[in-house]
Amino acid sequence: MNKYNTALQYCKEKLQHSHSSFYYSFLFLPAEKKVAMTVLYAFCREVDDIVDNHKDTAIAKLKLQWWHTEITSVFQQQRAQHPITQALLPLLSQYPFKQQYFHELLSGMEMDLTPCMFTTLNELEKYCYHVAGTVGLLSIAIFGYYDKATEKYATELALSLQLINILRDIKEDLQRNRLYLPQILLQRFAVTEKMLHQSNNTVQTHALFTFITQMARQHYHQALHYLSDTDRTQQRSALIMANIYHALLDKIEQQHFPVLQYRVRLSGWKKLWIAWSTARNETCY
């Protein structure tokens, strides 16, 4: 097995072990684009794991800084040390990736190394851009697009999906001393951090979570507004991801937001059904 195939196998194992919804969105991609998305996902998973798995903040910062240097080396010197960047290197001539987005994603990871305490919605949206919007922009470079507005679609869609992530993972994030809901919303709905840590649903938390749900749906509809018919079929994988996430959001809402008690999930069969039906509908679009 040559160096590239070994590197690509490393990326595939990252995806296989993740049980992520990304897997289902890749199913209907052409083989070469599936490879590119697998490499991109492996990069995202690798740097996210640095933040989640290292209790020593100083070590995590050093590792993320190393990744900044590695990305610069890949783009500017065409040299790669890590298996993921070894797999990424030949893709740079196939897809119009922007180095900036990789660095901005790494900066988003760095934000998670200190306790999150957003004050405003703008601060929350800035964070969402760094950790999700950048991934959306890198993804559409793989999917392909003609209309410049599709870039706005990618960032709006990523914001919608990240808000769903935040709602779904609120219990787990609180255990890691992270609270992504900005103070302005906590104050508006009279919710305190203590109330969230007590894991009890109240009228106030229900109202807050309903507002986040509405925000996620609003950004989703705004994203679709920017997606032209010209690019819709090419963005089929992103639409699969969106439909899976919004089915999850529907389930969370239907169960009256039990997110402070446990993490709500969709079954693999449900995700597969959504992926298949979305791919069929969008092919006929």
Phi and psi restraints in degrees (value plus and minus 20) as a CYANA .aco file:
   2 ASN   PHI     -98.4   -58.4
   2 ASN   PSI     155.1   195.1
   3 LYS   PHI     -79.5   -39.5
   3 LYS   PSI     -62.7   -22.7
   4 TYR   PHI     -85.1   -45.1
   4 TYR   PSI     -65.0   -25.0
   5 ASN   PHI     -84.4   -44.4
   5 ASN   PSI     -56.3   -16.3
   6 THR   PHI     -84.1   -44.1
   6 THR   PSI     -62.7   -22.7
   7 ALA   PHI     -84.4   -44.4
   7 ALA   PSI     -62.2   -22.2
   8 LEU   PHI     -86.3   -46.3
   8 LEU   PSI     -56.5   -16.5
   9 GLN   PHI     -83.5   -43.5
   9 GLN   PSI     -58.0   -18.0
  10 TYR   PHI     -77.9   -37.9
  10 TYR   PSI     -64.6   -24.6
  11 CYS   PHI     -86.5   -46.5
  11 CYS   PSI     -60.9   -20.9
  12 LYS   PHI     -83.4   -43.4
  12 LYS   PSI     -58.5   -18.5
  13 GLU   PHI     -87.2   -47.2
  13 GLU   PSI     -53.8   -13.8
  14 LYS   PHI     -79.1   -39.1
  14 LYS   PSI     -63.5   -23.5
  15 LEU   PHI     -89.5   -49.5
  15 LEU   PSI     -65.2   -25.2
  16 GLN   PHI     -83.0   -43.0
  16 GLN   PSI     -54.2   -14.2
  17 HIS   PHI    -104.9   -64.9
  17 HIS   PSI     -26.6    13.4
  18 SER   PHI    -106.4   -66.4
  18 SER   PSI     -48.4    -8.4
  19 HIS   PHI      36.4    76.4
  19 HIS   PSI      12.9    52.9
  20 SER   PHI    -103.1   -63.1
  20 SER   PSI     135.4   175.4
  21 SER   PHI     -85.1   -45.1
  21 SER   PSI     -38.7     1.3
  22 PHE   PHI     -75.6   -35.6
  22 PHE   PSI     -58.6   -18.6
  23 TYR   PHI     -73.6   -33.6
  23 TYR   PSI     -64.2   -24.2
  24 TYR   PHI     -91.4   -51.4
  24 TYR   PSI     -50.5   -10.5
  25 SER   PHI     -93.8   -53.8
  25 SER   PSI     -40.1    -0.1
  26 PHE   PHI    -101.7   -61.7
  26 PHE   PSI     -37.1     2.9
  27 LEU   PHI     -78.3   -38.3
  27 LEU   PSI     -53.7   -13.7
  28 PHE   PHI    -125.4   -85.4
  28 PHE   PSI      -3.1    36.9
  29 LEU   PHI    -103.6   -63.6
  29 LEU   PSI     130.1   170.1
  30 PRO   PHI     -78.7   -38.7
  30 PRO   PSI     133.8   173.8
  31 ALA   PHI     -73.9   -33.9
  31 ALA   PSI     -64.2   -24.2
  32 GLU   PHI     -89.1   -49.1
  32 GLU   PSI     -54.3   -14.3
  33 LYS   PHI     -96.2   -56.2
  33 LYS   PSI     -50.7   -10.7
  34 LYS   PHI     -82.8   -42.8
  34 LYS   PSI     -60.8   -20.8
  35 VAL   PHI     -81.4   -41.4
  35 VAL   PSI     -66.2   -26.2
  36 ALA   PHI     -83.0   -43.0
  36 ALA   PSI     -62.1   -22.1
  37 MET   PHI     -88.6   -48.6
  37 MET   PSI     -52.9   -12.9
  38 THR   PHI     -83.7   -43.7
  38 THR   PSI     -62.1   -22.1
  39 VAL   PHI     -85.8   -45.8
  39 VAL   PSI     -63.6   -23.6
  40 LEU   PHI     -82.5   -42.5
  40 LEU   PSI     -64.1   -24.1
  41 TYR   PHI     -81.4   -41.4
  41 TYR   PSI     -61.8   -21.8
  42 ALA   PHI     -80.8   -40.8
  42 ALA   PSI     -59.6   -19.6
  43 PHE   PHI     -81.7   -41.7
  43 PHE   PSI     -68.5   -28.5
  44 CYS   PHI     -80.2   -40.2
  44 CYS   PSI     -63.6   -23.6
  45 ARG   PHI     -85.6   -45.6
  45 ARG   PSI     -60.7   -20.7
  46 GLU   PHI     -81.7   -41.7
  46 GLU   PSI     -68.4   -28.4
  47 VAL   PHI     -95.6   -55.6
  47 VAL   PSI     -50.3   -10.3
  48 ASP   PHI     -86.8   -46.8
  48 ASP   PSI     -57.3   -17.3
  49 ASP   PHI     -84.5   -44.5
  49 ASP   PSI     -50.5   -10.5
  50 ILE   PHI     -79.2   -39.2
  50 ILE   PSI     -63.5   -23.5
  51 VAL   PHI     -91.0   -51.0
  51 VAL   PSI     -63.1   -23.1
  52 ASP   PHI     -96.7   -56.7
  52 ASP   PSI     -48.9    -8.9
  53 ASN   PHI    -124.4   -84.4
  53 ASN   PSI     -22.9    17.1
  54 HIS   PHI    -133.8   -93.8
  54 HIS   PSI      94.2   134.2
  55 LYS   PHI     -96.5   -56.5
  55 LYS   PSI     -43.2    -3.2
  56 ASP   PHI    -105.3   -65.3
  56 ASP   PSI      85.7   125.7
  57 THR   PHI     -80.4   -40.4
  57 THR   PSI     -57.6   -17.6
  58 ALA   PHI     -82.4   -42.4
  58 ALA   PSI     -61.6   -21.6
  59 ILE   PHI     -86.8   -46.8
  59 ILE   PSI     -63.0   -23.0
  60 ALA   PHI     -81.2   -41.2
  60 ALA   PSI     -61.1   -21.1
  61 LYS   PHI     -81.6   -41.6
  61 LYS   PSI     -63.0   -23.0
  62 LEU   PHI     -82.2   -42.2
  62 LEU   PSI     -60.9   -20.9
  63 LYS   PHI     -86.4   -46.4
  63 LYS   PSI     -61.3   -21.3
  64 LEU   PHI     -87.3   -47.3
  64 LEU   PSI     -56.3   -16.3
  65 GLN   PHI     -84.1   -44.1
  65 GLN   PSI     -57.8   -17.8
  66 TRP   PHI     -80.3   -40.3
  66 TRP   PSI     -59.4   -19.4
  67 TRP   PHI     -87.0   -47.0
  67 TRP   PSI     -56.4   -16.4
  68 HIS   PHI     -76.7   -36.7
  68 HIS   PSI     -66.4   -26.4
  69 THR   PHI     -85.1   -45.1
  69 THR   PSI     -60.3   -20.3
  70 GLU   PHI     -85.2   -45.2
  70 GLU   PSI     -62.3   -22.3
  71 ILE   PHI     -83.8   -43.8
  71 ILE   PSI     -62.5   -22.5
  72 THR   PHI     -80.1   -40.1
  72 THR   PSI     -61.9   -21.9
  73 SER   PHI     -83.6   -43.6
  73 SER   PSI     -60.9   -20.9
  74 VAL   PHI     -84.1   -44.1
  74 VAL   PSI     -65.7   -25.7
  75 PHE   PHI     -96.7   -56.7
  75 PHE   PSI     -55.5   -15.5
  76 GLN   PHI    -121.1   -81.1
  76 GLN   PSI     -55.3   -15.3
  77 GLN   PHI    -128.7   -88.7
  77 GLN   PSI     -23.7    16.3
  78 GLN   PHI      37.1    77.1
  78 GLN   PSI      19.3    59.3
  79 ARG   PHI    -144.5  -104.5
  79 ARG   PSI     119.8   159.8
  80 ALA   PHI    -158.8  -118.8
  80 ALA   PSI     114.6   154.6
  81 GLN   PHI    -122.5   -82.5
  81 GLN   PSI     -58.0   -18.0
  82 HIS   PHI    -106.0   -66.0
  82 HIS   PSI     128.2   168.2
  83 PRO   PHI     -73.8   -33.8
  83 PRO   PSI     -57.6   -17.6
  84 ILE   PHI     -85.7   -45.7
  84 ILE   PSI     -64.8   -24.8
  85 THR   PHI     -93.8   -53.8
  85 THR   PSI     -45.9    -5.9
  86 GLN   PHI     -85.5   -45.5
  86 GLN   PSI     -55.9   -15.9
  87 ALA   PHI     -95.8   -55.8
  87 ALA   PSI     -50.3   -10.3
  88 LEU   PHI     -93.2   -53.2
  88 LEU   PSI     -55.6   -15.6
  89 LEU   PHI     -71.9   -31.9
  89 LEU   PSI     -71.3   -31.3
  90 PRO   PHI     -88.1   -48.1
  90 PRO   PSI     -36.3     3.7
  91 LEU   PHI     -96.7   -56.7
  91 LEU   PSI     -39.6     0.4
  92 LEU   PHI     -83.8   -43.8
  92 LEU   PSI     -46.3    -6.3
  93 SER   PHI    -106.6   -66.6
  93 SER   PSI     -29.4    10.6
  94 GLN   PHI    -121.4   -81.4
  94 GLN   PSI     -48.5    -8.5
  95 TYR   PHI    -151.5  -111.5
  95 TYR   PSI     124.6   164.6
  96 PRO   PHI    -101.8   -61.8
  96 PRO   PSI      38.9    78.9
  97 PHE   PHI     -86.9   -46.9
  97 PHE   PSI     123.9   163.9
  98 LYS   PHI    -125.8   -85.8
  98 LYS   PSI     106.2   146.2
  99 GLN   PHI     -75.8   -35.8
  99 GLN   PSI     -56.4   -16.4
 100 GLN   PHI     -72.6   -32.6
 100 GLN   PSI     -60.7   -20.7
 101 TYR   PHI     -88.5   -48.5
 101 TYR   PSI     -54.6   -14.6
 102 PHE   PHI     -84.6   -44.6
 102 PHE   PSI     -63.1   -23.1
 103 HIS   PHI     -87.2   -47.2
 103 HIS   PSI     -59.4   -19.4
 104 GLU   PHI     -86.5   -46.5
 104 GLU   PSI     -56.2   -16.2
 105 LEU   PHI     -82.7   -42.7
 105 LEU   PSI     -63.9   -23.9
 106 LEU   PHI     -82.2   -42.2
 106 LEU   PSI     -57.4   -17.4
 107 SER   PHI     -84.2   -44.2
 107 SER   PSI     -54.4   -14.4
 108 GLY   PHI     -85.2   -45.2
 108 GLY   PSI     -59.4   -19.4
 109 MET   PHI     -81.7   -41.7
 109 MET   PSI     -58.4   -18.4
 110 GLU   PHI     -84.2   -44.2
 110 GLU   PSI     -50.8   -10.8
 111 MET   PHI     -81.5   -41.5
 111 MET   PSI     -49.3    -9.3
 112 ASP   PHI    -100.5   -60.5
 112 ASP   PSI     -23.3    16.7
 113 LEU   PHI    -100.4   -60.4
 113 LEU   PSI     -35.0     5.0
 114 THR   PHI    -137.7   -97.7
 114 THR   PSI     133.9   173.9
 115 PRO   PHI     -74.3   -34.3
 115 PRO   PSI     107.5   147.5
 116 CYS   PHI     -95.3   -55.3
 116 CYS   PSI     110.0   150.0
 117 MET   PHI    -170.2  -130.2
 117 MET   PSI      59.4    99.4
 118 PHE   PHI     -99.8   -59.8
 118 PHE   PSI     122.7   162.7
 119 THR   PHI    -116.3   -76.3
 119 THR   PSI     -62.4   -22.4
 120 THR   PHI    -139.6   -99.6
 120 THR   PSI     146.9   186.9
 121 LEU   PHI     -86.3   -46.3
 121 LEU   PSI     -53.3   -13.3
 122 ASN   PHI     -81.4   -41.4
 122 ASN   PSI     -59.0   -19.0
 123 GLU   PHI     -85.7   -45.7
 123 GLU   PSI     -60.6   -20.6
 124 LEU   PHI     -82.6   -42.6
 124 LEU   PSI     -64.7   -24.7
 125 GLU   PHI     -86.7   -46.7
 125 GLU   PSI     -54.1   -14.1
 126 LYS   PHI     -83.1   -43.1
 126 LYS   PSI     -64.7   -24.7
 127 TYR   PHI     -81.0   -41.0
 127 TYR   PSI     -65.7   -25.7
 128 CYS   PHI     -80.8   -40.8
 128 CYS   PSI     -57.9   -17.9
 129 TYR   PHI     -80.5   -40.5
 129 TYR   PSI     -66.4   -26.4
 130 HIS   PHI     -85.5   -45.5
 130 HIS   PSI     -62.1   -22.1
 131 VAL   PHI    -112.3   -72.3
 131 VAL   PSI     -36.3     3.7
 132 ALA   PHI    -150.4  -110.4
 132 ALA   PSI     -63.8   -23.8
 133 GLY   PHI     -79.3   -39.3
 133 GLY   PSI     -59.8   -19.8
 134 THR   PHI     -82.3   -42.3
 134 THR   PSI     -59.3   -19.3
 135 VAL   PHI     -85.2   -45.2
 135 VAL   PSI     -59.2   -19.2
 136 GLY   PHI     -81.3   -41.3
 136 GLY   PSI     -62.5   -22.5
 137 LEU   PHI     -88.3   -48.3
 137 LEU   PSI     -57.1   -17.1
 138 LEU   PHI     -89.6   -49.6
 138 LEU   PSI     -54.8   -14.8
 139 SER   PHI     -87.3   -47.3
 139 SER   PSI     -63.4   -23.4
 140 ILE   PHI     -89.2   -49.2
 140 ILE   PSI     -41.5    -1.5
 141 ALA   PHI     -84.6   -44.6
 141 ALA   PSI     -51.3   -11.3
 142 ILE   PHI    -100.2   -60.2
 142 ILE   PSI     -66.2   -26.2
 143 PHE   PHI     -83.4   -43.4
 143 PHE   PSI     -57.6   -17.6
 144 GLY   PHI      75.2   115.2
 144 GLY   PSI     122.4   162.4
 145 TYR   PHI    -181.1  -141.1
 145 TYR   PSI     138.0   178.0
 146 TYR   PHI    -132.2   -92.2
 146 TYR   PSI     -56.7   -16.7
 147 ASP   PHI    -107.8   -67.8
 147 ASP   PSI     107.3   147.3
 148 LYS   PHI     -78.1   -38.1
 148 LYS   PSI     -50.9   -10.9
 149 ALA   PHI     -83.4   -43.4
 149 ALA   PSI     -38.5     1.5
 150 THR   PHI     -84.1   -44.1
 150 THR   PSI     -45.2    -5.2
 151 GLU   PHI     -85.6   -45.6
 151 GLU   PSI     -59.4   -19.4
 152 LYS   PHI     -88.5   -48.5
 152 LYS   PSI     -58.5   -18.5
 153 TYR   PHI     -75.7   -35.7
 153 TYR   PSI     -64.3   -24.3
 154 ALA   PHI     -83.5   -43.5
 154 ALA   PSI     -62.9   -22.9
 155 THR   PHI     -94.2   -54.2
 155 THR   PSI     -56.2   -16.2
 156 GLU   PHI     -87.4   -47.4
 156 GLU   PSI     -61.7   -21.7
 157 LEU   PHI     -84.8   -44.8
 157 LEU   PSI     -62.4   -22.4
 158 ALA   PHI     -82.0   -42.0
 158 ALA   PSI     -58.6   -18.6
 159 LEU   PHI     -83.4   -43.4
 159 LEU   PSI     -62.5   -22.5
 160 SER   PHI     -80.1   -40.1
 160 SER   PSI     -67.2   -27.2
 161 LEU   PHI     -88.9   -48.9
 161 LEU   PSI     -54.8   -14.8
 162 GLN   PHI     -89.3   -49.3
 162 GLN   PSI     -55.3   -15.3
 163 LEU   PHI     -82.7   -42.7
 163 LEU   PSI     -57.9   -17.9
 164 ILE   PHI     -86.7   -46.7
 164 ILE   PSI     -61.0   -21.0
 165 ASN   PHI     -76.1   -36.1
 165 ASN   PSI     -66.4   -26.4
 166 ILE   PHI     -81.9   -41.9
 166 ILE   PSI     -62.5   -22.5
 167 LEU   PHI     -87.2   -47.2
 167 LEU   PSI     -66.6   -26.6
 168 ARG   PHI     -80.8   -40.8
 168 ARG   PSI     -59.9   -19.9
 169 ASP   PHI    -118.2   -78.2
 169 ASP   PSI      -6.7    33.3
 170 ILE   PHI     -79.5   -39.5
 170 ILE   PSI     -59.6   -19.6
 171 LYS   PHI     -84.5   -44.5
 171 LYS   PSI     -68.4   -28.4
 172 GLU   PHI     -82.2   -42.2
 172 GLU   PSI     -60.8   -20.8
 173 ASP   PHI     -86.7   -46.7
 173 ASP   PSI     -59.5   -19.5
 174 LEU   PHI     -80.1   -40.1
 174 LEU   PSI     -57.5   -17.5
 175 GLN   PHI     -86.5   -46.5
 175 GLN   PSI     -42.7    -2.7
 176 ARG   PHI    -118.3   -78.3
 176 ARG   PSI      -5.4    34.6
 177 ASN   PHI      43.2    83.2
 177 ASN   PSI      17.4    57.4
 178 ARG   PHI    -142.8  -102.8
 178 ARG   PSI     112.5   152.5
 179 LEU   PHI    -157.1  -117.1
 179 LEU   PSI      88.5   128.5
 180 TYR   PHI    -107.5   -67.5
 180 TYR   PSI     -31.4     8.6
 181 LEU   PHI     -94.9   -54.9
 181 LEU   PSI     104.3   144.3
 182 PRO   PHI     -89.9   -49.9
 182 PRO   PSI     134.0   174.0
 183 GLN   PHI     -78.5   -38.5
 183 GLN   PSI     -53.6   -13.6
 184 ILE   PHI     -81.5   -41.5
 184 ILE   PSI     -53.9   -13.9
 185 LEU   PHI     -97.8   -57.8
 185 LEU   PSI     -59.8   -19.8
 186 LEU   PHI     -78.9   -38.9
 186 LEU   PSI     -62.8   -22.8
 187 GLN   PHI     -87.7   -47.7
 187 GLN   PSI     -61.0   -21.0
 188 ARG   PHI     -80.6   -40.6
 188 ARG   PSI     -57.8   -17.8
 189 PHE   PHI    -123.6   -83.6
 189 PHE   PSI      -8.5    31.5
 190 ALA   PHI      35.4    75.4
 190 ALA   PSI      24.1    64.1
 191 VAL   PHI    -128.7   -88.7
 191 VAL   PSI     112.3   152.3
 192 THR   PHI    -127.0   -87.0
 192 THR   PSI     139.8   179.8
 193 GLU   PHI     -80.9   -40.9
 193 GLU   PSI     -55.4   -15.4
 194 LYS   PHI     -80.7   -40.7
 194 LYS   PSI     -61.4   -21.4
 195 MET   PHI     -81.2   -41.2
 195 MET   PSI     -60.0   -20.0
 196 LEU   PHI     -88.6   -48.6
 196 LEU   PSI     -61.7   -21.7
 197 HIS   PHI     -87.3   -47.3
 197 HIS   PSI     -47.0    -7.0
 198 GLN   PHI     -95.2   -55.2
 198 GLN   PSI     -30.8     9.2
 199 SER   PHI      41.0    81.0
 199 SER   PSI       9.0    49.0
 200 ASN   PHI    -127.1   -87.1
 200 ASN   PSI     108.5   148.5
 201 ASN   PHI     -93.0   -53.0
 201 ASN   PSI     116.5   156.5
 202 THR   PHI    -154.3  -114.3
 202 THR   PSI     152.9   192.9
 203 VAL   PHI     -78.6   -38.6
 203 VAL   PSI     -58.8   -18.8
 204 GLN   PHI     -87.5   -47.5
 204 GLN   PSI     -66.4   -26.4
 205 THR   PHI     -86.7   -46.7
 205 THR   PSI     -56.7   -16.7
 206 HIS   PHI     -80.9   -40.9
 206 HIS   PSI     -63.0   -23.0
 207 ALA   PHI     -85.1   -45.1
 207 ALA   PSI     -60.8   -20.8
 208 LEU   PHI     -83.4   -43.4
 208 LEU   PSI     -66.9   -26.9
 209 PHE   PHI     -88.4   -48.4
 209 PHE   PSI     -52.6   -12.6
 210 THR   PHI     -83.5   -43.5
 210 THR   PSI     -60.1   -20.1
 211 PHE   PHI     -84.1   -44.1
 211 PHE   PSI     -63.3   -23.3
 212 ILE   PHI     -82.0   -42.0
 212 ILE   PSI     -60.0   -20.0
 213 THR   PHI     -80.4   -40.4
 213 THR   PSI     -64.1   -24.1
 214 GLN   PHI     -85.4   -45.4
 214 GLN   PSI     -58.6   -18.6
 215 MET   PHI     -80.3   -40.3
 215 MET   PSI     -66.2   -26.2
 216 ALA   PHI     -81.1   -41.1
 216 ALA   PSI     -61.5   -21.5
 217 ARG   PHI     -90.1   -50.1
 217 ARG   PSI     -57.4   -17.4
 218 GLN   PHI     -82.7   -42.7
 218 GLN   PSI     -65.4   -25.4
 219 HIS   PHI     -88.3   -48.3
 219 HIS   PSI     -51.1   -11.1
 220 TYR   PHI     -84.5   -44.5
 220 TYR   PSI     -67.6   -27.6
 221 HIS   PHI     -86.2   -46.2
 221 HIS   PSI     -54.6   -14.6
 222 GLN   PHI     -85.7   -45.7
 222 GLN   PSI     -59.4   -19.4
 223 ALA   PHI     -79.8   -39.8
 223 ALA   PSI     -66.6   -26.6
 224 LEU   PHI     -82.9   -42.9
 224 LEU   PSI     -51.3   -11.3
 225 HIS   PHI     -80.5   -40.5
 225 HIS   PSI     -55.7   -15.7
 226 TYR   PHI    -104.1   -64.1
 226 TYR   PSI     -32.2     7.8
 227 LEU   PHI    -108.2   -68.2
 227 LEU   PSI      93.6   133.6
 228 SER   PHI    -100.6   -60.6
 228 SER   PSI     138.7   178.7
 229 ASP   PHI     -79.4   -39.4
 229 ASP   PSI     -50.8   -10.8
 230 THR   PHI     -79.1   -39.1
 230 THR   PSI     -57.3   -17.3
 231 ASP   PHI    -123.2   -83.2
 231 ASP   PSI     -23.1    16.9
 232 ARG   PHI     -83.3   -43.3
 232 ARG   PSI     -65.4   -25.4
 233 THR   PHI     -83.4   -43.4
 233 THR   PSI     -59.2   -19.2
 234 GLN   PHI     -86.0   -46.0
 234 GLN   PSI     -47.5    -7.5
 235 GLN   PHI    -112.8   -72.8
 235 GLN   PSI      -0.6    39.4
 236 ARG   PHI     -76.4   -36.4
 236 ARG   PSI     -60.5   -20.5
 237 SER   PHI     -84.2   -44.2
 237 SER   PSI     -59.3   -19.3
 238 ALA   PHI     -86.3   -46.3
 238 ALA   PSI     -55.9   -15.9
 239 LEU   PHI     -89.4   -49.4
 239 LEU   PSI     -53.6   -13.6
 240 ILE   PHI     -81.3   -41.3
 240 ILE   PSI     -68.4   -28.4
 241 MET   PHI     -78.1   -38.1
 241 MET   PSI     -64.9   -24.9
 242 ALA   PHI     -81.5   -41.5
 242 ALA   PSI     -62.7   -22.7
 243 ASN   PHI     -88.1   -48.1
 243 ASN   PSI     -54.9   -14.9
 244 ILE   PHI     -85.3   -45.3
 244 ILE   PSI     -67.6   -27.6
 245 TYR   PHI     -84.1   -44.1
 245 TYR   PSI     -59.4   -19.4
 246 HIS   PHI     -96.5   -56.5
 246 HIS   PSI     -44.7    -4.7
 247 ALA   PHI     -86.6   -46.6
 247 ALA   PSI     -58.5   -18.5
 248 LEU   PHI     -83.5   -43.5
 248 LEU   PSI     -63.2   -23.2
 249 LEU   PHI     -81.0   -41.0
 249 LEU   PSI     -62.2   -22.2
 250 ASP   PHI     -79.2   -39.2
 250 ASP   PSI     -62.1   -22.1
 251 LYS   PHI     -85.7   -45.7
 251 LYS   PSI     -61.8   -21.8
 252 ILE   PHI     -79.7   -39.7
 252 ILE   PSI     -64.4   -24.4
 253 GLU   PHI     -87.6   -47.6
 253 GLU   PSI     -62.8   -22.8
 254 GLN   PHI     -83.3   -43.3
 254 GLN   PSI     -49.3    -9.3
 255 GLN   PHI    -109.6   -69.6
 255 GLN   PSI      -9.6    30.4
 256 HIS   PHI      44.8    84.8
 256 HIS   PSI      20.7    60.7
 257 PHE   PHI      36.0    76.0
 257 PHE   PSI      44.4    84.4
 258 PRO   PHI    -103.2   -63.2
 258 PRO   PSI       1.5    41.5
 259 VAL   PHI     -87.5   -47.5
 259 VAL   PSI     -38.1     1.9
 260 LEU   PHI    -100.3   -60.3
 260 LEU   PSI     -35.1     4.9
 261 GLN   PHI    -120.2   -80.2
 261 GLN   PSI     -60.9   -20.9
 262 TYR   PHI    -178.6  -138.6
 262 TYR   PSI     145.6   185.6
 263 ARG   PHI    -108.0   -68.0
 263 ARG   PSI     102.2   142.2
 264 VAL   PHI     -99.3   -59.3
 264 VAL   PSI     117.8   157.8
 265 ARG   PHI    -152.5  -112.5
 265 ARG   PSI     137.8   177.8
 266 LEU   PHI    -123.9   -83.9
 266 LEU   PSI     126.7   166.7
 267 SER   PHI     -91.4   -51.4
 267 SER   PSI     138.8   178.8
 268 GLY   PHI     -79.8   -39.8
 268 GLY   PSI     -58.4   -18.4
 269 TRP   PHI     -84.7   -44.7
 269 TRP   PSI     -58.5   -18.5
 270 LYS   PHI     -83.7   -43.7
 270 LYS   PSI     -64.6   -24.6
 271 LYS   PHI     -82.5   -42.5
 271 LYS   PSI     -62.0   -22.0
 272 LEU   PHI     -83.1   -43.1
 272 LEU   PSI     -61.4   -21.4
 273 TRP   PHI     -82.9   -42.9
 273 TRP   PSI     -64.5   -24.5
 274 ILE   PHI     -82.4   -42.4
 274 ILE   PSI     -62.7   -22.7
 275 ALA   PHI     -81.9   -41.9
 275 ALA   PSI     -67.1   -27.1
 276 TRP   PHI     -84.9   -44.9
 276 TRP   PSI     -66.7   -26.7
 277 SER   PHI     -88.3   -48.3
 277 SER   PSI     -56.6   -16.6
 278 THR   PHI     -86.7   -46.7
 278 THR   PSI     -64.2   -24.2
 279 ALA   PHI     -80.8   -40.8
 279 ALA   PSI     -60.8   -20.8
 280 ARG   PHI     -85.1   -45.1
 280 ARG   PSI     -65.9   -25.9
 281 ASN   PHI     -86.2   -46.2
 281 ASN   PSI     -60.8   -20.8
 282 GLU   PHI     -94.3   -54.3
 282 GLU   PSI     -48.2    -8.2
 283 THR   PHI     -85.5   -45.5
 283 THR   PSI     -53.1   -13.1
 284 CYS   PHI    -109.4   -69.4
 284 CYS   PSI     -19.2    20.8
